[in-house]
Structure formats: structure tokens, C-alpha cells
Amino acid sequence: MQAYVWLGKADKIKPAREKVFALWKAGKLPGNAKEYVMDQFMVGKYRVYMYETFDTSGSLAYVYTARPTLADKPVGS
């Protein structure tokens, strides 16, 4: 989805996200996927990966996790 932003096609983000969630609900994602990387960016020397969970049960509509890495090794969340 971040590729659509970079390409100037932000109007395609919502349909792409809905398709990913539909694939998850249908059990058609590899492994036991519970989240996907929705964005990544640099903060100083750290690459931060932003995840969105597929499990939106309960009172939360969206659950995001930020996981910084240094030289591709996790350093926290």
C-alpha cells in the first residue's frame, strides 16, 4: 500500500487494504498471518516497520505496532 502513495495513487489504498483483509478472512494468506506491514520508514539510523493486525475483534477497530530495526535486527516495539 505504501507503494501506491509513492506512485501518487492514494485512491488505490483503500481497495488494496480491503482485498488483503478479504484474503485473510478467506484463509488464503500464507502461514498463519495475523498482521501485515503497512508502511516502513527511516528514523535516524533505524528502519521502522509499521504493522496493522488483521484481528479487529473487540472494541478496537485498528491495532498498529511499530517495530524499529537496526541493520535488520529488531531493537524493540
Contacts in CASP RR format, 6 or more apart in sequence:
PFRMAT RR
TARGET T0000
AUTHOR 0000-0000-0000
METHOD contacts of the structure
MODEL  1
MQAYVWLGKADKIKPAREKVFALWKAGKLPGNAKEYVMDQFMVGKYRVYM
YETFDTSGSLAYVYTARPTLADKPVGS
1 13 0 8 1.000
1 16 0 8 1.000
1 17 0 8 1.000
1 38 0 8 1.000
1 39 0 8 1.000
2 38 0 8 1.000
2 39 0 8 1.000
2 40 0 8 1.000
4 10 0 8 1.000
4 12 0 8 1.000
4 13 0 8 1.000
4 16 0 8 1.000
5 13 0 8 1.000
17 38 0 8 1.000
20 29 0 8 1.000
20 36 0 8 1.000
21 54 0 8 1.000
23 29 0 8 1.000
24 33 0 8 1.000
24 54 0 8 1.000
33 54 0 8 1.000
34 53 0 8 1.000
34 54 0 8 1.000
34 55 0 8 1.000
35 51 0 8 1.000
35 52 0 8 1.000
35 53 0 8 1.000
35 54 0 8 1.000
35 65 0 8 1.000
36 51 0 8 1.000
36 52 0 8 1.000
36 54 0 8 1.000
37 49 0 8 1.000
37 50 0 8 1.000
37 51 0 8 1.000
38 50 0 8 1.000
38 51 0 8 1.000
38 52 0 8 1.000
38 64 0 8 1.000
39 49 0 8 1.000
39 50 0 8 1.000
40 47 0 8 1.000
40 48 0 8 1.000
40 49 0 8 1.000
40 50 0 8 1.000
41 47 0 8 1.000
41 48 0 8 1.000
41 50 0 8 1.000
42 48 0 8 1.000
43 68 0 8 1.000
45 70 0 8 1.000
46 68 0 8 1.000
46 69 0 8 1.000
46 70 0 8 1.000
46 75 0 8 1.000
47 68 0 8 1.000
47 69 0 8 1.000
47 70 0 8 1.000
47 72 0 8 1.000
48 66 0 8 1.000
48 67 0 8 1.000
48 68 0 8 1.000
48 69 0 8 1.000
49 66 0 8 1.000
49 67 0 8 1.000
49 68 0 8 1.000
49 69 0 8 1.000
50 64 0 8 1.000
50 65 0 8 1.000
50 66 0 8 1.000
51 64 0 8 1.000
51 65 0 8 1.000
51 66 0 8 1.000
51 67 0 8 1.000
52 62 0 8 1.000
52 63 0 8 1.000
52 64 0 8 1.000
53 63 0 8 1.000
53 64 0 8 1.000
53 65 0 8 1.000
55 63 0 8 1.000
56 62 0 8 1.000
56 63 0 8 1.000
65 77 0 8 1.000
66 77 0 8 1.000
67 74 0 8 1.000
67 76 0 8 1.000
67 77 0 8 1.000
68 74 0 8 1.000
68 75 0 8 1.000
68 76 0 8 1.000
68 77 0 8 1.000
69 75 0 8 1.000
END
